[in-house]
Amino acid sequence: MARAFLVVMDSVGIGGAPDAALYRNGEVPDEGANTVAHIARACAQGLAQEDRVGPLRLPTLDSLGLGRAVQLASGEIALGLGREPSGAWGVATEVSRGKDTPSGHWELAGVPVPWDWHYFPDAEPAFPPELSQAVADLAGTEGILGDCHASGTMIIEALGAEHIRTGKPICYTSADSVFQIAAHETTFGLDKLLALCETIAPRLHEMKVGRVIARPFVGRPETGFQRTANRRDYAIAPPRPVLTNWVQDAGRMVYGVGKIGDIFSMQGIDRVRKGSDAVLMRHLANLIDTAAEGSLIFANFVEFDSLYGHRRDVSGYARALEWFDEEIGKLIPRLRPDDILVLTADHGNDPTWVGTDHTRERVPVLIAGLGPRVLGHIGFRDVATIVARHLDVPVPAA
C-alpha cells in the first residue's frame, strides 16, 4: 500500500508571491524577496563563504525541479540551478493572510486560515497589562520581564541573570502571531515553564494569537546562556479537519516528525518524533524502513528558518540547504516503489532581506516517486490533495 512523506523545508521560499507588497519587514515591503535565488546569487558572488565555498550546490533538489520552480515562481534565475527535472515539480501560492508557521502548514494540509491573526505592537510594553498580570500570577511572581519584540537569543542574554535572580518569566514576541516565554530549565524548572505555557495558551488563542511557545534555556551569567531542544509550541487548533485527520480517519497511521504535532495541536497525529534537524533526518531515514503501509509521514525541518533565516545568516542558510540536499539524496533511493516524497515550504525567510521577519513568497513543490511531470502553478491546499489522492484517502469538499 502506498505511503507519502510530506517534508516541509521551513522558510525555503522561491519569491514571486503576487501579494508580497502587502507584507513588510519593518517599513520595507516583501516584494522582491526570494530566499533560494538570493542565497544562490550570494554564493555565486563569493558572499557566503563562512565554512563553505563556491556556488550553491543542490544537485538533489535541483534534479527534482528546484531551479525550474524558482524561475516559474519569480522569473529569477537561481545561479547554479536549472537541471532538467527528473521529478514532478511546481510552484505553490498561499491564500491565507499570514506568512507564519500555522498559516503555511494548515493550508498545505488543506485548510486555509479563515481569520486574521492577532499581532502584538512593536512597542514597550507590547502586551495588555491584564495578560502580563495573568502570566505573573500563574508564575507566582511580581511581574514579568521583557514585554517587547525581541530576538530570543538576545533577550535571554540581556535578561537571563535578572530572570534567575527574580524568577520572573521572560515574555516576548516577534512579527509573527506568537507569545513566547523563556525560562531557565533548572532555576525556574522545565515542567513549570511548560505548565505555564499550556495554562495561558487558551487565553492567547481566544485573542487569535497563533502560538504560545515555551523557550527553555540553560547556562549561567558568567558563561552565557543557551536555548535547549525542549522547546514546545502550544498552537491554536485548526478550524476544521486537515490532511492528518483525513488520513487517520481512513484508518491509516500518521507520524509527525519535528514540530508537526505542536503545529496541529496533535490533531490526527498518532506518533511524534522530535529533535534537531540532524536527529530528524535520522528519524526520517528510520521511518522509510519502518513506517506502516498506507501511512503519512509529515515532517518539518525548522533550522533553515530558526537558525539562519531570522538571523540573516546567508552562509549558514546555504550550508543548511547543502546538508539537507545531500542527506535527502541518500534517502530517495530507499523509498519503496509506491512511495512518494513531497518537498515543499511554508513561507520564505530571505536572509539577504532587511529585518528579521519571514518573507511572503511562493514555495516549491518537488515530488520524488511520480516521475518527470510539470505541476505548474498550484495552491498550497493542492499539496494536501496530491498526498491524499496518492494514499487513496477521500478529500473533503472545500
Solvent accessible surface area in square Angstrom, and as a share of the most:
residue,aa,sasa,rsa
1,M,136,0.61
2,A,19,0.15
3,R,0,0.00
4,A,0,0.00
5,F,1,0.00
6,L,0,0.00
7,V,0,0.00
8,V,0,0.00
9,M,0,0.00
10,D,0,0.00
11,S,0,0.00
12,V,0,0.00
13,G,0,0.00
14,I,0,0.00
15,G,0,0.00
16,G,31,0.30
17,A,12,0.09
18,P,97,0.61
19,D,39,0.20
20,A,6,0.05
21,A,45,0.35
22,L,143,0.71
23,Y,38,0.14
24,R,122,0.45
25,N,5,0.02
26,G,65,0.63
27,E,150,0.67
28,V,60,0.35
29,P,45,0.29
30,D,1,0.00
31,E,117,0.53
32,G,48,0.46
33,A,3,0.02
34,N,1,0.00
35,T,0,0.00
36,V,0,0.00
37,A,2,0.02
38,H,13,0.06
39,I,0,0.00
40,A,0,0.00
41,R,106,0.39
42,A,8,0.07
43,C,1,0.01
44,A,50,0.38
45,Q,110,0.49
46,G,31,0.30
47,L,125,0.62
48,A,0,0.00
49,Q,89,0.40
50,E,118,0.53
51,D,129,0.67
52,R,20,0.07
53,V,94,0.54
54,G,21,0.20
55,P,71,0.45
56,L,4,0.02
57,R,124,0.45
58,L,3,0.02
59,P,59,0.37
60,T,26,0.15
61,L,0,0.00
62,D,2,0.01
63,S,31,0.20
64,L,11,0.06
65,G,0,0.00
66,L,0,0.00
67,G,5,0.05
68,R,77,0.28
69,A,0,0.00
70,V,0,0.00
71,Q,86,0.38
72,L,67,0.33
73,A,4,0.03
74,S,37,0.24
75,G,58,0.56
76,E,58,0.26
77,I,98,0.50
78,A,1,0.01
79,L,77,0.38
80,G,66,0.64
81,L,20,0.10
82,G,41,0.39
83,R,130,0.47
84,E,132,0.59
85,P,13,0.08
86,S,67,0.43
87,G,2,0.02
88,A,0,0.00
89,W,23,0.08
90,G,0,0.00
91,V,0,0.00
92,A,0,0.00
93,T,30,0.18
94,E,12,0.05
95,V,93,0.54
96,S,3,0.02
97,R,130,0.47
98,G,1,0.01
99,K,18,0.08
100,D,5,0.03
101,T,2,0.01
102,P,3,0.02
103,S,0,0.00
104,G,0,0.00
105,H,0,0.00
106,W,0,0.00
107,E,2,0.01
108,L,0,0.00
109,A,0,0.00
110,G,13,0.12
111,V,2,0.01
112,P,17,0.11
113,V,7,0.04
114,P,75,0.47
115,W,50,0.17
116,D,91,0.47
117,W,12,0.04
118,H,65,0.29
119,Y,92,0.35
120,F,7,0.03
121,P,79,0.49
122,D,120,0.62
123,A,50,0.39
124,E,140,0.63
125,P,91,0.58
126,A,4,0.03
127,F,7,0.03
128,P,39,0.25
129,P,107,0.67
130,E,102,0.46
131,L,2,0.01
132,S,16,0.10
133,Q,99,0.44
134,A,16,0.13
135,V,0,0.00
136,A,1,0.00
137,D,93,0.48
138,L,85,0.42
139,A,6,0.05
140,G,68,0.65
141,T,26,0.15
142,E,165,0.74
143,G,23,0.22
144,I,28,0.14
145,L,16,0.08
146,G,24,0.23
147,D,26,0.14
148,C,17,0.10
149,H,48,0.21
150,A,32,0.25
151,S,49,0.32
152,G,11,0.10
153,T,44,0.26
154,M,138,0.62
155,I,8,0.04
156,I,3,0.01
157,E,95,0.43
158,A,79,0.61
159,L,38,0.19
160,G,0,0.00
161,A,48,0.37
162,E,61,0.27
163,H,0,0.00
164,I,55,0.28
165,R,181,0.66
166,T,49,0.28
167,G,25,0.24
168,K,50,0.21
169,P,0,0.00
170,I,0,0.00
171,C,0,0.00
172,Y,2,0.01
173,T,0,0.00
174,S,34,0.22
175,A,51,0.39
176,D,12,0.06
177,S,4,0.03
178,V,3,0.02
179,F,0,0.00
180,Q,13,0.06
181,I,0,0.00
182,A,0,0.00
183,A,0,0.00
184,H,12,0.05
185,E,37,0.17
186,T,109,0.63
187,T,76,0.44
188,F,17,0.07
189,G,18,0.18
190,L,45,0.22
191,D,115,0.60
192,K,91,0.39
193,L,1,0.00
194,L,25,0.12
195,A,54,0.42
196,L,7,0.04
197,C,0,0.00
198,E,106,0.48
199,T,78,0.45
200,I,5,0.03
201,A,4,0.03
202,P,76,0.48
203,R,97,0.35
204,L,0,0.00
205,H,33,0.15
206,E,142,0.64
207,M,57,0.26
208,K,69,0.29
209,V,0,0.00
210,G,1,0.01
211,R,10,0.04
212,V,0,0.00
213,I,4,0.02
214,A,0,0.00
215,R,34,0.12
216,P,1,0.01
217,F,0,0.00
218,V,52,0.30
219,G,21,0.20
220,R,140,0.51
221,P,68,0.42
222,E,136,0.61
223,T,90,0.53
224,G,16,0.15
225,F,16,0.07
226,Q,95,0.42
227,R,68,0.25
228,T,37,0.21
229,A,92,0.71
230,N,68,0.35
231,R,52,0.19
232,R,89,0.32
233,D,5,0.02
234,Y,33,0.12
235,A,7,0.05
236,I,17,0.09
237,A,43,0.34
238,P,9,0.06
239,P,56,0.35
240,R,104,0.38
241,P,76,0.48
242,V,0,0.00
243,L,0,0.00
244,T,0,0.00
245,N,22,0.11
246,W,23,0.08
247,V,0,0.00
248,Q,60,0.27
249,D,115,0.60
250,A,44,0.34
251,G,70,0.67
252,R,43,0.16
253,M,53,0.24
254,V,0,0.00
255,Y,8,0.03
256,G,0,0.00
257,V,0,0.00
258,G,7,0.07
259,K,23,0.10
260,I,0,0.00
261,G,1,0.01
262,D,19,0.10
263,I,0,0.00
264,F,0,0.00
265,S,44,0.28
266,M,94,0.42
267,Q,56,0.25
268,G,7,0.06
269,I,12,0.06
270,D,62,0.32
271,R,134,0.49
272,V,56,0.32
273,R,65,0.24
274,K,80,0.34
275,G,36,0.35
276,S,49,0.31
277,D,7,0.03
278,A,47,0.37
279,V,44,0.25
280,L,3,0.02
281,M,8,0.03
282,R,154,0.56
283,H,46,0.21
284,L,1,0.01
285,A,18,0.14
286,N,64,0.33
287,L,1,0.00
288,I,6,0.03
289,D,81,0.42
290,T,81,0.47
291,A,2,0.02
292,A,41,0.32
293,E,87,0.39
294,G,0,0.00
295,S,0,0.00
296,L,0,0.00
297,I,0,0.00
298,F,0,0.00
299,A,0,0.00
300,N,1,0.00
301,F,0,0.00
302,V,32,0.18
303,E,40,0.18
304,F,2,0.01
305,D,9,0.04
306,S,23,0.15
307,L,59,0.29
308,Y,42,0.16
309,G,0,0.00
310,H,52,0.23
311,R,118,0.43
312,R,48,0.17
313,D,44,0.23
314,V,27,0.15
315,S,6,0.04
316,G,0,0.00
317,Y,0,0.00
318,A,0,0.00
319,R,72,0.26
320,A,14,0.11
321,L,0,0.00
322,E,32,0.14
323,W,83,0.29
324,F,0,0.00
325,D,2,0.01
326,E,106,0.48
327,E,37,0.17
328,I,0,0.00
329,G,24,0.23
330,K,111,0.47
331,L,9,0.04
332,I,41,0.21
333,P,107,0.67
334,R,106,0.39
335,L,27,0.13
336,R,82,0.30
337,P,135,0.85
338,D,85,0.44
339,D,3,0.02
340,I,0,0.00
341,L,5,0.02
342,V,1,0.00
343,L,0,0.00
344,T,0,0.00
345,A,0,0.00
346,D,0,0.00
347,H,2,0.01
348,G,0,0.00
349,N,0,0.00
350,D,0,0.00
351,P,4,0.03
352,T,57,0.33
353,W,49,0.17
354,V,71,0.41
355,G,42,0.40
356,T,91,0.53
357,D,14,0.07
358,H,2,0.01
359,T,0,0.00
360,R,6,0.02
361,E,4,0.02
362,R,43,0.16
363,V,0,0.00
364,P,0,0.00
365,V,0,0.00
366,L,0,0.00
367,I,0,0.00
368,A,6,0.05
369,G,52,0.50
370,L,50,0.25
371,G,29,0.28
372,P,104,0.65
373,R,125,0.46
374,V,102,0.58
375,L,42,0.21
376,G,17,0.16
377,H,98,0.44
378,I,32,0.16
379,G,21,0.20
380,F,0,0.00
381,R,88,0.32
382,D,54,0.28
383,V,0,0.00
384,A,0,0.00
385,T,26,0.15
386,I,40,0.20
387,V,0,0.00
388,A,0,0.00
389,R,174,0.63
390,H,47,0.21
391,L,3,0.01
392,D,120,0.62
393,V,6,0.03
394,P,104,0.65
395,V,54,0.31
396,P,70,0.44
397,A,101,0.78
398,A,109,0.85
